[in-house]
Amino acid sequence: MITSIVLLKTSPDRIPEIAEQIAALEGVSEVYSVTGAHDLIAMVRVARHDDLADVIPGRISKVPGVLSTETHIAFRTYSQHDLESAFAIGLDA
């Protein structure tokens, strides 16, 4: 699974609608409305690297109101959830 973090600048008056449209796209797992230089952050998870082109420039960038995207591809994923699962292996709850 390839994970990509997409930072989006959007039309400020349409942030909630744009976020909902992006969240409904295949390959997009979450969309966050955030503070700072960007308006939204989308998490994209796909099976193949080539699929990123279908999702990001092919779908996300074409949502009306998306002004620009900046994409970061994750090398590895570290999360508290993953760590808790790893330490729980073999333990009875």
N, C-alpha and C positions, 0 to 999 in steps of 0.2 A: 504494500500500500504506500503510495506516495502522498505526502501531506504538503500542502502549499498554503501559505498565509498571504492573503491578498489585501493590501491596504487600498481603500477607495476614497476618492474625493467625489462628492455628489452635489446635486442641486440642493442647497440647504433647506428649501421649503418642502422637499419631497423625501426626506431621509427615511421616515417610517415605511412609505410605500415602496421605495427602492429596496430597502432591506427585506421586505416581505417577498418581493419578486425574485430577488437573488436567492433567498433561503429556499424557495420552491424549485430551484434549478437542480437538475441531476448532477451529482458530483459535489454539491455544496452541502457541508454537514452543519455548519453554524454560521450565523452572521451576528456581529456585535456592533452596536452603536456606541461610539467612543468619543472621548474628548481629545483635544490636541490637533495636530496638523491634518489628520484624516477624519472622515466622517463615519466610515464603516470599516470593519475588518471581517473578511470572509475566510472561513476555513474550507479548503477544497481538498477532498480525498479521492484519489483515483487509483486504478490498478496499474496503469502504464504511464510512463512519462509523456508519451505522445498525446494522451487523453487531456493533459493540461491545456493544450492548444484548443481543444474543442470546448472546454469549460470556460477558460478565462477570456481570451480574445473572442472566442466563438459565441459565448452566451452572456457572460457577466458584462463585458464591455459594451454589448449591444442593448442592455437595459436602458430605456430612456431616463436621462438624468444622471447617468454615470459619466463623470467628467474625465477621470483618469484612474489608472490602476498602477500599483507597484507590487510586484510579486516576489515572494521569498519562498524558496523550496527548503524544506526541513531535511537535514541529514539524518538525525535521530530524534526520537521522541522520549522525553523524560517527564514523568508525571507522578504525583503522589499516589494516584490510583494504581499505577503500574507497580510502584514500590510496595504498596500494601499487599497487593496480590502476590508478589514474589515472596515476601516474607511469610505469607499465610500458607504457602504450599506445605502440605503434610501435617498441618495443625488442625485439630478438631475444634469446631466452633462451640 
